[in-house]
Amino acid sequence: MTQKRWFFFRKQTYRYFLVPGFVYADSRDRLWMFNHFGEFGGAIQCFDMRQRKPIDLHIEGLNLGSFFPQSAFEDDQKRLYISSGVQHMGNSGEILQITDQNAVRVFDGASLIDSTNADPFNEGLFVGPGAFHQKERKIYFATQRGIYRATLQESGQMNQPEWVFKPEIKWTSEQLAVGYAMAYRKLMVTSDGKLIFLTKTSGIGIFDGLNCRMLP
């Protein structure tokens, strides 16, 4: 398992795991473990909970130096997605679909650059955590502009996202980059279709499809 720690150095791990920043257990009983090192990229590790042994990952199309994991989730076909983003002297973000040992980008935050905005730092979306809405068959994901959603095609590709709403929340600086840290920590969808989002400093929000309210 390879992960990038600093700008010039790579470290190879064989017999131990890094302490993860967050984890995700998928429908195949694989435990995915992620780290985010700000501008220095990220790390991804995987453990087979059935066989009780590490999985040696060599994911084609995944550059750990530009990988900034924010969340992992699955769709109704049990396909795994990872949202990735960082704000470092500009915005960057993407959503990747992981199949076996391949990573395919299904959304690029640069595709939503506002062409009418003359700001030189107008560089698309800073993508945060995401979640799959089974009733709508849409992926919801957080950004610096608020929450977006996109219909998921049968192939697993995403249609062009649409802006949904922007809650009033506080943002704090990122210690490992020149910019803000992602203010959204987690998104999830309840069985009755409500979107729940956890923020870093502003508590929990609930979106019922029409209105958003923050819990006191």
Secondary structure, DSSP 8 states (H G I E B T S, - for coil): -EEE-SSS-EEE-SS-----SEEEE-TTSEEEEEEE-GGG-EEEEEEETTTTEEE----BT--GGG--EEEEEE-TT--EEEEEEEESSSEEEEEEEEETTEEEEEEEGGGG--TT---TT-----EEEEEEETTTTEEEEEETTEEEEEEB-TTS-B---EEEE-------B-TTSSSB--SEEEEEE-TTS-EEEEESSS-EEEE-SS-EEE--
